[in-house]
Amino acid sequence: MWLWRKLYSVTTNFFNLLNIPEQFVIDLEKLNQHYQTIQKEIHPDRFASTNKNDQLQSVKKTAELNVAYQTLKSPLRRAEYLLHIHGLDMMHEKNTAVSQDFLMQQMEWREELETHKKNKASLEALSLNIQKEKKEILHLLPECFKKKNDLHEAIEMTRKLNFIEKIEQHISDALIEIE
Amino acid sequence: MAYSEKVLDHYENPRNVGSLDKDDPHVGTGMVGAPACGDVMKLQIKVSDDGVIEDAKFKTYGCGSAIASSSLVTEWLKGKTLNEAAQIKNSAIAEELALPPVKIHCSVLAEDAIKAAVADFKSKQGH
């Protein structure tokens, strides 16, 4: 489970913190620049000679900044976080609705992975297939997030993305196992 | 996290793993997924003409608790009527397997899978 969930109580908005407009499509270069600038400003090294409280604050702020940065950098986490800001927790355990076709596809991919888990070429071919689907979703997500009053498509896409990143992880684990 | 003995038993010796013919009119298929963890679960039931579940199979890609939950319900489903099957609650699954709170969603997934399989069977029968 991604770390920002543990920071639910934090009132800081990650977009504000990094001075990035609160939307799904972001300028990654700007994100990197802002991150580095702020990181330098609040780095604990700068507070080495000041009082304990300032040092502690600096460590806390740096940790928060890192979580904010990692969250916004990844499209999946950024999407989850945006939904969270809108009061939508797509990870709610009682909510398992995903389209049947998509789940069927997931099942097939999982079966393929299981059958070919020792075959590098097959795994790479599977990975390529999944990449295509992922690209498609990432292409559609910005439009889904524009409909601020109806984010159900954004939720569905984000869920799909989560399934896809999960199987990607399994494939990469299997590939490491081979090598 | 420590798994309970029952979870481990089902995980190491899963019951009724496999597939039934999803195009068979007597077979209902339930596909569910947990967005929170990326688990996918397929549960299939084969229903006799008098409405009793005579076979159940599952295929689950997920954690030990998800596998155990689906394995357990395939055992429970056999011999039940559709109505009885639809009454299986996730709390009963969680209790039987002594699932910790963070794994309750696995039992929810299994309950949803039963409902989906029953619904699929009924829609095939034109109800």
Interface residues (C-beta under 8 A of the other chain):
Chain A: M1 M90 M91 H92 E93 K94 N95 T96 V98 Q100 F102 L103 M104 Q106 M107 R110 E111 E114 T158 R159 N162 F163 E165 K166 I167
Chain B: M31 V32 G33 A34 P35 A36 C37 G38 V40 K42 K59 Y61 I104 H105 V108 L109 D112
